[in-house]
Amino acid sequence: MPKRPRSKPIVYSGKLLYPTPVSINHRTGNPDRKGTYAFIHPQHEGHRNVRGWMEARREFDRKGRPVEAIAATEKIFQNLRAMAHMSDYFMKTVPPRTRLIRERLKKAGIRVEEPMMDLKDGKELFARGENAPLLISQYGIGHSPLRDCRRAIAQMIRMITRMHAAGVVHGHPHINNFMVDKKGRLTMIDLGMAKYYARQPRNIQEFKKRYGDDFVRAGFAMAQLLHDVPGTKWYSVEANGYDTAGAMVERMLKLHQKMGINTFNITARELLLPAA
């Protein structure tokens, strides 16, 4: 059987090098090869972590051992992921279902990440551009384009409500799945778990099962945003975190009702109870 040729590093305009999986499969704890890939900047090509990764690849070719296991043993892959996370370019597989959901959200007036290039095999290339992480602590104190967290929270509430009104469930709208641009406008990213429903829920149990995760994760994202004070570290298990998340969920429920979505009089406490 002929030996399969070794894949070469992908280079785009001299800025993309060594696609590295940055998504983690939460079930196995291993890198998710079907998830998002980022790239190492050419200036880091000689970095010891990159060289170590190439050595792990050669070990894989010789012995057939999983390259992720080798890299994890040498604590290389974690450092490589951290370097890749700084990339301005990301590549991910986007199935047709997700592309249709993306178009539906755009029609609903929701800003979503747009690919800069359609690659082969269902993959798309994304550029972060002027978008930055929502948390000030992730972007750097004094450098985040986010100037008013309350304005961002109001945007998040509208985005979640419009999304549900369009029949779409995000699945995990946590704090890292929202980005902010220089004008303070939010963009929703990572629609890999999103689902579309042709009809609204028929009862409270169906409402909670369908939208529960969206309410809880978005509520805690807003609470985390309010508590993102420089020099402090905030955990969602704190009592004030639950109180704040509950208030955010109540605001989302009220807007859902205002937009004609039947919430079956469910309360924030009922939605947050599984997370308590």
LOTI-356688 format. One record per residue: residue number from 1; residue in one letter; x, z, y of N, C-alpha, C in turn. Coordinates in nm, 2 decimals, padded with zeros to 4 digits, m for minus. Layout:
   pos   code       nx       nz       ny      cax      caz      cay       cx       cz       cy
   NUM      A        X        Z        Y        X        Z        Y        X        Z        Y
...
END
This chain:
   pos   code       nx       nz       ny      cax      caz      cay       cx       cz       cy
     1      M    00.08    00.00   m00.12    00.00    00.00    00.00    00.09    00.00    00.12
     2      P    00.07   m00.09    00.22    00.15   m00.10    00.33    00.14    00.02    00.42
     3      K    00.25    00.07    00.48    00.25    00.18    00.57    00.18    00.15    00.70
     4      R    00.09    00.24    00.74    00.02    00.22    00.86    00.11    00.23    00.98
     5      P    00.11    00.14    01.07    00.21    00.15    01.19    00.17    00.27    01.27
     6      R    00.28    00.33    01.32    00.26    00.45    01.41    00.20    00.41    01.54
     7      S    00.10    00.49    01.59    00.04    00.46    01.71    00.13    00.49    01.83
     8      K    00.13    00.41    01.93    00.22    00.42    02.04    00.14    00.50    02.15
     9      P    00.22    00.57    02.24    00.15    00.64    02.35    00.08    00.55    02.44
    10      I   m00.04    00.59    02.48   m00.12    00.51    02.57   m00.07    00.52    02.72
    11      V   m00.04    00.42    02.78    00.00    00.42    02.92   m00.09    00.34    03.01
    12      Y   m00.14    00.40    03.11   m00.23    00.33    03.21   m00.18    00.35    03.35
    13      S   m00.14    00.23    03.40   m00.08    00.23    03.54    00.04    00.33    03.55
    14      G    00.11    00.35    03.44    00.23    00.44    03.44    00.19    00.58    03.46
    15      K    00.07    00.62    03.44    00.03    00.76    03.46   m00.02    00.83    03.34
    16      L   m00.05    00.76    03.23   m00.10    00.82    03.11    00.00    00.81    03.00
    17      L    00.02    00.93    02.94    00.12    00.94    02.83    00.08    01.04    02.73
    18      Y    00.09    01.00    02.60    00.06    01.09    02.49   m00.07    01.15    02.50
    19      P   m00.18    01.08    02.45   m00.31    01.14    02.45   m00.31    01.27    02.36
    20      T   m00.36    01.38    02.42   m00.36    01.51    02.36   m00.50    01.57    02.35
    21      P   m00.55    01.61    02.23   m00.68    01.67    02.23   m00.68    01.80    02.30
    22      V   m00.78    01.81    02.39   m00.79    01.94    02.47   m00.92    02.01    02.44
    23      S   m01.00    01.95    02.36   m01.13    02.02    02.31   m01.10    02.09    02.18
    24      I   m01.16    02.21    02.17   m01.15    02.29    02.05   m01.28    02.29    01.97
    25      N   m01.27    02.27    01.84   m01.39    02.28    01.75   m01.42    02.43    01.74
    26      H   m01.52    02.48    01.80   m01.55    02.62    01.80   m01.59    02.68    01.66
    27      R   m01.62    02.59    01.56   m01.65    02.63    01.43   m01.52    02.66    01.35
    28      T   m01.42    02.57    01.37   m01.30    02.58    01.29   m01.18    02.64    01.37
    29      G   m01.19    02.63    01.50   m01.08    02.68    01.59   m00.97    02.58    01.60
    30      N   m00.98    02.46    01.54   m00.88    02.36    01.54   m00.91    02.26    01.65
    31      P   m00.81    02.18    01.69   m00.83    02.07    01.79   m00.94    01.98    01.74
    32      D   m01.03    01.94    01.83   m01.14    01.85    01.80   m01.10    01.71    01.83
    33      R   m01.08    01.63    01.72   m01.03    01.50    01.74   m01.14    01.40    01.79
    34      K   m01.27    01.45    01.78   m01.38    01.37    01.83   m01.41    01.41    01.98
    35      G   m01.34    01.51    02.03   m01.37    01.56    02.16   m01.29    01.49    02.27
    36      T   m01.25    01.56    02.38   m01.19    01.51    02.49   m01.04    01.51    02.48
    37      Y   m00.97    01.40    02.52   m00.83    01.39    02.52   m00.78    01.38    02.67
    38      A   m00.67    01.45    02.69   m00.61    01.43    02.82   m00.46    01.38    02.80
    39      F   m00.39    01.37    02.91   m00.26    01.30    02.90   m00.15    01.38    02.96
    40      I   m00.03    01.36    02.91    00.09    01.42    02.96    00.15    01.33    03.07
    41      H    00.18    01.38    03.18    00.24    01.30    03.29    00.38    01.25    03.25
    42      P    00.42    01.13    03.28    00.55    01.08    03.24    00.67    01.17    03.28
    43      Q    00.65    01.24    03.39    00.76    01.33    03.44    00.79    01.44    03.34
    44      H    00.69    01.47    03.25    00.71    01.57    03.15    00.76    01.52    03.01
    45      E    00.79    01.39    03.01    00.82    01.33    02.88    00.94    01.40    02.81
    46      G    01.03    01.45    02.89    01.15    01.51    02.83    01.13    01.66    02.81
    47      H    01.01    01.72    02.84    00.99    01.86    02.83    01.00    01.90    02.68
    48      R    01.05    02.02    02.66    01.07    02.07    02.52    00.94    02.07    02.44
    49      N    00.83    02.10    02.50    00.70    02.10    02.43    00.67    01.96    02.38
    50      V    00.69    01.86    02.46    00.66    01.72    02.42    00.76    01.68    02.31
    51      R    00.89    01.72    02.33    00.98    01.68    02.22    00.94    01.75    02.09
    52      G    00.90    01.88    02.10    00.86    01.95    01.98    00.74    01.88    01.91
    53      W    00.65    01.83    02.00    00.53    01.76    01.94    00.57    01.64    01.87
    54      M    00.67    01.56    01.92    00.72    01.44    01.85    00.79    01.48    01.72
    55      E    00.86    01.59    01.72    00.92    01.64    01.60    00.81    01.67    01.49
    56      A    00.70    01.73    01.54    00.59    01.77    01.45    00.53    01.64    01.39
    57      R    00.52    01.54    01.48    00.47    01.41    01.43    00.56    01.35    01.32
    58      R    00.69    01.36    01.34    00.78    01.31    01.24    00.77    01.39    01.11
    59      E    00.75    01.52    01.12    00.73    01.60    01.00    00.60    01.56    00.93
    60      F    00.50    01.53    01.01    00.37    01.48    00.95    00.39    01.36    00.87
    61      D    00.47    01.26    00.93    00.50    01.13    00.86    00.57    01.15    00.73
    62      R    00.66    01.25    00.73    00.74    01.27    00.61    00.67    01.35    00.50
    63      K    00.59    01.45    00.53    00.53    01.54    00.43    00.38    01.53    00.42
    64      G    00.32    01.46    00.52    00.18    01.45    00.52    00.11    01.58    00.56
    65      R    00.18    01.67    00.62    00.11    01.80    00.66    00.04    01.78    00.79
    66      P   m00.07    01.85    00.81   m00.15    01.84    00.93   m00.07    01.87    01.06
    67      V   m00.06    01.77    01.15    00.03    01.79    01.26   m00.02    01.91    01.35
    68      E   m00.15    01.94    01.35   m00.20    02.05    01.43   m00.15    02.18    01.38
    69      A   m00.14    02.19    01.24   m00.09    02.32    01.18    00.05    02.34    01.21
    70      I    00.13    02.23    01.21    00.27    02.25    01.24    00.29    02.29    01.39
    71      A    00.22    02.22    01.47    00.23    02.25    01.62    00.18    02.40    01.65
    72      A    00.08    02.44    01.58    00.03    02.57    01.60    00.13    02.68    01.55
    73      T    00.19    02.65    01.44    00.30    02.74    01.39    00.41    02.76    01.49
    74      E    00.45    02.65    01.55    00.56    02.66    01.65    00.51    02.69    01.79
    75      K    00.38    02.72    01.81    00.32    02.75    01.94    00.35    02.64    02.04
    76      I    00.35    02.52    01.99    00.38    02.41    02.08    00.25    02.35    02.13
    77      F    00.15    02.33    02.04    00.03    02.26    02.08   m00.04    02.33    02.19
    78      Q   m00.05    02.46    02.19   m00.11    02.53    02.30   m00.05    02.50    02.43
    79      N    00.08    02.50    02.44    00.15    02.47    02.56    00.13    02.32    02.60
    80      L    00.12    02.24    02.50    00.10    02.10    02.53   m00.04    02.07    02.59
    81      R   m00.14    02.15    02.53   m00.28    02.14    02.58   m00.28    02.18    02.73
    82      A   m00.21    02.29    02.76   m00.21    02.34    02.90   m00.15    02.23    02.99
    83      M   m00.05    02.16    02.95    00.01    02.06    03.03   m00.09    01.94    03.04
    84      A   m00.16    01.91    02.93   m00.26    01.80    02.94   m00.37    01.83    03.03
    85      H   m00.41    01.96    03.03   m00.53    02.00    03.12   m00.50    01.97    03.26
    86      M   m00.38    01.96    03.30   m00.35    01.93    03.44   m00.36    01.78    03.47
    87      S   m00.39    01.70    03.37   m00.40    01.55    03.39   m00.52    01.52    03.48
    88      D   m00.50    01.41    03.55   m00.61    01.36    03.63   m00.70    01.26    03.55
    89      Y   m00.66    01.23    03.43   m00.73    01.13    03.35   m00.77    01.20    03.21
    90      F   m00.89    01.16    03.17   m00.94    01.21    03.04   m01.01    01.10    02.97
    91      M   m00.99    01.11    02.83   m01.05    01.00    02.75   m01.14    01.08    02.64
    92      K   m01.26    01.02    02.62   m01.35    01.08    02.53   m01.44    00.98    02.46
    93      T   m01.49    01.01    02.34   m01.58    00.92    02.28   m01.72    00.95    02.33
    94      V   m01.79    00.85    02.38   m01.92    00.86    02.44   m02.02    00.77    02.36
    95      P   m02.10    00.83    02.27   m02.19    00.75    02.19   m02.30    00.69    02.28
    96      P   m02.37    00.59    02.23   m02.48    00.53    02.30   m02.59    00.62    02.35
    97      R   m02.62    00.72    02.26   m02.72    00.82    02.30   m02.68    00.90    02.43
    98      T   m02.55    00.94    02.44   m02.51    01.01    02.56   m02.51    00.92    02.68
    99      R   m02.48    00.79    02.66   m02.48    00.70    02.77   m02.62    00.68    02.83
   100      L   m02.72    00.68    02.74   m02.86    00.67    02.78   m02.90    00.79    02.86
   101      I   m02.86    00.91    02.81   m02.89    01.03    02.88   m02.83    01.04    03.01
   102      R   m02.70    00.99    03.02   m02.63    00.99    03.15   m02.71    00.90    03.25
   103      E   m02.76    00.79    03.21   m02.84    00.70    03.30   m02.97    00.77    03.34
   104      R   m03.03    00.84    03.25   m03.16    00.91    03.28   m03.13    01.02    03.38
   105      L   m03.02    01.09    03.37   m02.99    01.20    03.47   m02.96    01.14    03.61
   106      K   m02.89    01.02    03.61   m02.86    00.96    03.74   m02.99    00.92    03.81
   107      K   m03.09    00.87    03.73   m03.22    00.83    03.79   m03.29    00.95    03.84
   108      A   m03.26    01.07    03.78   m03.33    01.19    03.83   m03.25    01.25    03.95
   109      G   m03.15    01.18    04.00   m03.08    01.23    04.12   m02.97    01.33    04.09
   110      I   m02.92    01.34    03.97   m02.82    01.43    03.93   m02.69    01.36    03.93
   111      R   m02.59    01.42    03.99   m02.45    01.37    03.99   m02.39    01.40    03.86
   112      V   m02.34    01.29    03.78   m02.27    01.31    03.66   m02.14    01.23    03.66
   113      E   m02.05    01.27    03.57   m01.92    01.20    03.57   m01.94    01.06    03.53
   114      E   m01.87    00.97    03.60   m01.88    00.83    03.58   m01.74    00.78    03.52
   115      P   m01.75    00.70    03.41   m01.62    00.64    03.36   m01.56    00.54    03.45
   116      M   m01.43    00.54    03.46   m01.36    00.44    03.53   m01.32    00.32    03.45
   117      M   m01.33    00.33    03.32   m01.30    00.22    03.23   m01.37    00.24    03.09
   118      D   m01.43    00.13    03.04   m01.48    00.14    02.91   m01.38    00.09    02.81
   119      L   m01.33    00.18    02.72   m01.23    00.14    02.62   m01.30    00.10    02.49
   120      K   m01.21    00.07    02.39   m01.26    00.03    02.26   m01.32    00.15    02.18
   121      D   m01.40    00.11    02.08   m01.45    00.21    01.98   m01.53    00.32    02.05
   122      G   m01.61    00.28    02.15   m01.70    00.38    02.21   m01.63    00.48    02.30
   123      K   m01.50    00.46    02.33   m01.43    00.56    02.42   m01.44    00.51    02.56
   124      E   m01.44    00.61    02.65   m01.44    00.59    02.79   m01.33    00.66    02.86
   125      L   m01.27    00.61    02.97   m01.17    00.67    03.04   m01.22    00.73    03.17
   126      F   m01.20    00.85    03.20   m01.25    00.92    03.32   m01.14    00.96    03.41
   127      A   m01.16    00.96    03.54   m01.06    01.01    03.64   m01.12    01.12    03.71
   128      R   m01.05    01.23    03.72   m01.10    01.35    03.79   m01.12    01.32    03.94
   129      G   m01.03    01.24    03.99   m01.04    01.20    04.13   m01.04    01.32    04.23
   130      E   m01.13    01.33    04.32   m01.13    01.44    04.41   m01.21    01.56    04.36
   131      N   m01.26    01.55    04.24   m01.33    01.67    04.18   m01.24    01.77    04.13
   132      A   m01.28    01.90    04.15   m01.19    02.01    04.12   m01.27    02.11    04.04
   133      P   m01.21    02.20    03.96   m01.28    02.31    03.89   m01.36    02.39    03.99
   134      L   m01.48    02.44    03.94   m01.57    02.51    04.03   m01.51    02.65    04.07
   135      L   m01.45    02.72    03.98   m01.40    02.85    04.01   m01.28    02.84    04.10
   136      I   m01.28    02.93    04.20   m01.16    02.93    04.29   m01.04    02.97    04.22
   137      S   m01.05    03.06    04.12   m00.93    03.11    04.05   m00.87    03.01    03.96
   138      Q   m00.94    02.90    03.92   m00.89    02.80    03.84   m00.82    02.69    03.93
   139      Y   m00.86    02.68    04.05   m00.80    02.57    04.13   m00.69    02.62    04.23
   140      G   m00.69    02.75    04.26   m00.59    02.81    04.35   m00.66    02.86    04.47
   141      I   m00.63    02.98    04.51   m00.68    03.04    04.63   m00.64    02.97    04.75
   142      G   m00.74    02.94    04.83   m00.71    02.86    04.95   m00.70    02.71    04.94
   143      H   m00.72    02.66    04.81   m00.71    02.52    04.79   m00.84    02.46    04.73
   144      S   m00.93    02.55    04.69   m01.06    02.50    04.63   m01.15    02.44    04.74
   145      P   m01.21    02.32    04.71   m01.30    02.26    04.81   m01.43    02.34    04.82
   146      L   m01.45    02.43    04.73   m01.57    02.51    04.73   m01.56    02.62    04.85
   147      R   m01.65    02.60    04.95   m01.65    02.69    05.06   m01.76    02.79    05.06
   148      D   m01.87    02.75    05.00   m01.99    02.84    05.00   m02.05    02.84    04.86
   149      C   m02.03    02.95    04.79   m02.07    02.96    04.65   m02.23    02.96    04.64
   150      R   m02.29    03.01    04.74   m02.44    03.02    04.74   m02.50    02.88    04.75
   151      R   m02.43    02.79    04.83   m02.48    02.65    04.83   m02.46    02.58    04.70
   152      A   m02.35    02.62    04.63   m02.32    02.56    04.50   m02.43    02.61    04.40
   153      I   m02.46    02.74    04.41   m02.56    02.79    04.32   m02.70    02.72    04.34
   154      A   m02.73    02.70    04.46   m02.86    02.63    04.49   m02.86    02.49    04.43
   155      Q   m02.74    02.42    04.44   m02.73    02.29    04.37   m02.74    02.30    04.22
   156      M   m02.68    02.40    04.16   m02.69    02.42    04.02   m02.83    02.44    03.97
   157      I   m02.91    02.52    04.05   m03.05    02.55    04.01   m03.13    02.42    04.02
   158      R   m03.11    02.34    04.12   m03.18    02.21    04.13   m03.14    02.11    04.02
   159      M   m03.01    02.11    03.99   m02.96    02.02    03.88   m03.03    02.05    03.75
   160      I   m03.03    02.18    03.71   m03.08    02.23    03.59   m03.23    02.19    03.58
   161      T   m03.30    02.22    03.69   m03.45    02.20    03.69   m03.48    02.05    03.68
   162      R   m03.41    01.97    03.76   m03.43    01.82    03.76   m03.40    01.77    03.62
   163      M   m03.30    01.82    03.56   m03.26    01.78    03.42   m03.37    01.80    03.32
   164      H   m03.42    01.93    03.32   m03.53    01.96    03.23   m03.66    01.88    03.26
   165      A   m03.68    01.85    03.39   m03.80    01.77    03.43   m03.79    01.63    03.37
   166      A   m03.66    01.58    03.36   m03.64    01.45    03.30   m03.63    01.45    03.15
   167      G   m03.66    01.57    03.09   m03.66    01.58    02.94   m03.53    01.59    02.88
   168      V   m03.43    01.63    02.95   m03.29    01.64    02.90   m03.25    01.79    02.89
   169      V   m03.18    01.82    02.79   m03.12    01.96    02.77   m02.97    01.94    02.76
   170      H   m02.90    02.01    02.84   m02.75    01.99    02.84   m02.69    02.05    02.72
   171      G   m02.72    02.17    02.68   m02.67    02.23    02.56   m02.56    02.34    02.59
   172      H   m02.48    02.32    02.69   m02.38    02.42    02.73   m02.33    02.41    02.87
   173      P   m02.42    02.43    02.97   m02.39    02.42    03.11   m02.31    02.54    03.16
   174      H   m02.19    02.57    03.10   m02.11    02.68    03.15   m02.03    02.64    03.27
   175      I   m01.96    02.74    03.32   m01.89    02.72    03.45   m01.80    02.61    03.46
   176      N   m01.73    02.57    03.34   m01.63    02.47    03.34   m01.69    02.33    03.32
   177      N   m01.83    02.32    03.31   m01.89    02.19    03.30   m01.96    02.15    03.43
   178      F   m01.91    02.21    03.54   m01.95    02.17    03.68   m01.82    02.15    03.76
   179      M   m01.81    02.04    03.83   m01.70    02.02    03.92   m01.75    02.01    04.06
   180      V   m01.66    02.03    04.16   m01.70    02.02    04.30   m01.60    01.92    04.37
   181      D   m01.66    01.84    04.46   m01.57    01.75    04.54   m01.54    01.81    04.67
   182      K   m01.47    01.73    04.75   m01.43    01.78    04.88   m01.54    01.81    04.98
   183      K   m01.66    01.75    04.95   m01.77    01.77    05.04   m01.86    01.88    04.99
   184      G   m01.82    01.95    04.88   m01.89    02.06    04.82   m02.01    02.02    04.73
   185      R   m02.01    01.89    04.69   m02.11    01.84    04.60   m02.07    01.86    04.46
   186      L   m02.17    01.91    04.38   m02.14    01.94    04.24   m02.16    01.81    04.15
   187      T   m02.08    01.80    04.05   m02.10    01.70    03.94   m02.11    01.77    03.81
   188      M   m02.20    01.72    03.73   m02.22    01.78    03.59   m02.14    01.69    03.50
   189      I   m02.06    01.76    03.41   m01.98    01.69    03.31   m02.01    01.73    03.17
   190      D   m01.95    01.66    03.08   m01.95    01.70    02.93   m02.10    01.70    02.88
   191      L   m02.15    01.58    02.86   m02.29    01.56    02.81   m02.29    01.54    02.66
   192      G   m02.18    01.58    02.59   m02.17    01.55    02.44   m02.28    01.62    02.36
   193      M   m02.33    01.74    02.41   m02.43    01.81    02.33   m02.57    01.79    02.39
   194      A   m02.58    01.70    02.49   m02.71    01.68    02.56   m02.81    01.61    02.46
   195      K   m02.94    01.65    02.48   m03.04    01.59    02.40   m03.16    01.55    02.49
   196      Y   m03.23    01.45    02.45   m03.35    01.40    02.53   m03.47    01.43    02.44
   197      Y   m03.58    01.48    02.51   m03.71    01.51    02.45   m03.81    01.43    02.53
   198      A   m03.90    01.36    02.45   m04.00    01.27    02.52   m04.11    01.35    02.57
   199      R   m04.14    01.47    02.52   m04.25    01.55    02.57   m04.20    01.69    02.60
   200      Q   m04.27    01.76    02.69   m04.24    01.90    02.72   m04.28    02.00    02.61
   201      P   m04.22    02.12    02.61   m04.26    02.21    02.50   m04.41    02.25    02.50
   202      R   m04.46    02.28    02.38   m04.60    02.31    02.37   m04.64    02.45    02.37
   203      N   m04.54    02.54    02.35   m04.56    02.68    02.36   m04.43    02.76    02.40
   204      I   m04.44    02.89    02.41   m04.33    02.97    02.47   m04.22    02.97    02.37
   205      Q   m04.25    02.97    02.24   m04.14    02.97    02.14   m04.06    02.84    02.15
   206      E   m04.13    02.73    02.16   m04.06    02.60    02.17   m03.98    02.59    02.30
   207      F   m04.04    02.64    02.41   m03.97    02.65    02.54   m03.84    02.72    02.53
   208      K   m03.84    02.84    02.47   m03.72    02.93    02.46   m03.62    02.86    02.37
   209      K   m03.66    02.80    02.26   m03.57    02.74    02.17   m03.50    02.62    02.23
   210      R   m03.57    02.54    02.31   m03.52    02.42    02.37   m03.43    02.45    02.49
   211      Y   m03.48    02.53    02.58   m03.41    02.55    02.71   m03.33    02.69    02.72
   212      G   m03.35    02.77    02.62   m03.29    02.90    02.63   m03.14    02.90    02.66
   213      D   m03.06    02.82    02.59   m02.92    02.82    02.61   m02.88    02.77    02.75
   214      D   m02.96    02.67    02.80   m02.93    02.62    02.93   m02.95    02.72    03.04
   215      F   m03.06    02.80    03.02   m03.09    02.91    03.12   m02.98    03.01    03.12
   216      V   m02.95    03.06    03.00   m02.85    03.17    02.98   m02.71    03.13    03.03
   217      R   m02.66    03.01    02.99   m02.53    02.97    03.03   m02.52    02.94    03.17
   218      A   m02.62    02.87    03.23   m02.62    02.84    03.37   m02.64    02.97    03.45
   219      G   m02.72    03.06    03.41   m02.73    03.19    03.48   m02.60    03.26    03.49
   220      F   m02.53    03.27    03.38   m02.40    03.34    03.38   m02.30    03.26    03.46
   221      A   m02.31    03.13    03.46   m02.21    03.05    03.54   m02.23    03.08    03.69
   222      M   m02.36    03.10    03.73   m02.38    03.13    03.87   m02.34    03.27    03.90
   223      A   m02.36    03.36    03.81   m02.31    03.50    03.83   m02.16    03.51    03.83
   224      Q   m02.10    03.43    03.75   m01.95    03.43    03.75   m01.90    03.37    03.88
   225      L   m01.97    03.27    03.93   m01.93    03.21    04.06   m01.94    03.31    04.17
   226      L   m02.04    03.39    04.17   m02.06    03.49    04.27   m01.95    03.60    04.26
   227      H   m01.91    03.63    04.14   m01.81    03.73    04.12   m01.67    03.68    04.12
   228      D   m01.65    03.55    04.15   m01.51    03.50    04.15   m01.43    03.54    04.27
   229      V   m01.40    03.66    04.28   m01.33    03.72    04.40   m01.18    03.71    04.37
   230      P   m01.10    03.66    04.46   m00.96    03.66    04.44   m00.90    03.80    04.41
   231      G   m00.82    03.80    04.31   m00.75    03.93    04.27   m00.83    04.01    04.18
   232      T   m00.95    03.97    04.13   m01.02    04.04    04.03   m01.05    03.96    03.91
   233      K   m01.09    04.02    03.80   m01.12    03.95    03.68   m01.26    04.00    03.64
   234      W   m01.35    03.90    03.61   m01.49    03.93    03.59   m01.53    03.90    03.44
   235      Y   m01.60    03.98    03.38   m01.65    03.95    03.24   m01.80    03.95    03.24
   236      S   m01.85    03.86    03.16   m02.00    03.85    03.15   m02.07    03.97    03.09
   237      V   m01.99    04.06    03.02   m02.05    04.17    02.95   m02.07    04.29    03.05
   238      E   m02.03    04.28    03.17   m02.05    04.38    03.27   m02.20    04.39    03.31
   239      A   m02.25    04.51    03.34   m02.39    04.53    03.37   m02.43    04.45    03.49
   240      N   m02.34    04.45    03.59   m02.38    04.37    03.71   m02.38    04.22    03.69
   241      G   m02.30    04.18    03.59   m02.31    04.04    03.55   m02.44    04.00    03.49
   242      Y   m02.50    04.09    03.40   m02.63    04.06    03.35   m02.74    04.07    03.46
   243      D   m02.73    04.16    03.55   m02.82    04.17    03.66   m02.83    04.04    03.74
   244      T   m02.71    04.00    03.78   m02.69    03.88    03.86   m02.74    03.76    03.78
   245      A   m02.70    03.74    03.66   m02.75    03.63    03.58   m02.90    03.63    03.56
   246      G   m02.96    03.75    03.55   m03.11    03.76    03.54   m03.17    03.71    03.67
   247      A   m03.12    03.74    03.78   m03.17    03.70    03.91   m03.16    03.55    03.92
   248      M   m03.05    03.49    03.87   m03.04    03.34    03.88   m03.14    03.27    03.79
   249      V   m03.16    03.33    03.67   m03.26    03.27    03.57   m03.40    03.28    03.63
   250      E   m03.43    03.39    03.70   m03.56    03.40    03.77   m03.58    03.29    03.87
   251      R   m03.47    03.26    03.95   m03.48    03.15    04.05   m03.50    03.02    03.98
   252      M   m03.43    02.99    03.87   m03.45    02.87    03.80   m03.59    02.85    03.74
   253      L   m03.65    02.96    03.69   m03.78    02.96    03.64   m03.89    02.93    03.75
   254      K   m03.87    02.99    03.86   m03.96    02.97    03.97   m03.96    02.82    04.02
   255      L   m03.84    02.76    04.02   m03.83    02.62    04.06   m03.89    02.53    03.95
   256      H   m03.87    02.57    03.83   m03.94    02.49    03.72   m04.09    02.49    03.74
   257      Q   m04.14    02.61    03.77   m04.29    02.61    03.79   m04.33    02.53    03.91
   258      K   m04.25    02.53    04.01   m04.28    02.46    04.13   m04.28    02.31    04.11
   259      M   m04.20    02.27    04.02   m04.19    02.12    03.98   m04.29    02.08    03.87
   260      G   m04.37    02.17    03.84   m04.48    02.14    03.74   m04.44    02.15    03.59
   261      I   m04.33    02.22    03.57   m04.29    02.25    03.43   m04.35    02.38    03.38
   262      N   m04.42    02.37    03.27   m04.49    02.49    03.22   m04.38    02.59    03.16
   263      T   m04.36    02.70    03.21   m04.27    02.80    03.16   m04.33    02.90    03.07
   264      F   m04.47    02.90    03.05   m04.54    02.99    02.97   m04.52    03.13    03.01
   265      N   m04.50    03.15    03.14   m04.48    03.29    03.20   m04.37    03.37    03.13
   266      I   m04.27    03.30    03.07   m04.15    03.36    03.01   m04.07    03.43    03.12
   267      T   m04.01    03.54    03.09   m03.93    03.61    03.19   m03.78    03.59    03.17
   268      A   m03.70    03.63    03.27   m03.56    03.62    03.25   m03.51    03.71    03.14
   269      R   m03.57    03.83    03.13   m03.53    03.93    03.03   m03.55    03.87    02.89
   270      E   m03.66    03.80    02.87   m03.69    03.74    02.74   m03.58    03.63    02.70
   271      L   m03.54    03.56    02.80   m03.44    03.46    02.78   m03.30    03.51    02.76
   272      L   m03.27    03.62    02.83   m03.13    03.68    02.83   m03.12    03.78    02.71
   273      L   m03.23    03.82    02.66   m03.22    03.93    02.55   m03.12    03.90    02.44
   274      P   m03.12    03.77    02.38   m03.03    03.74    02.28   m02.88    03.76    02.32
   275      A   m02.85    03.74    02.45   m02.71    03.75    02.50   m02.67    03.89    02.53
   276      A   m02.77    03.98    02.53   m02.74    04.12    02.57   m02.67    04.20    02.46
END
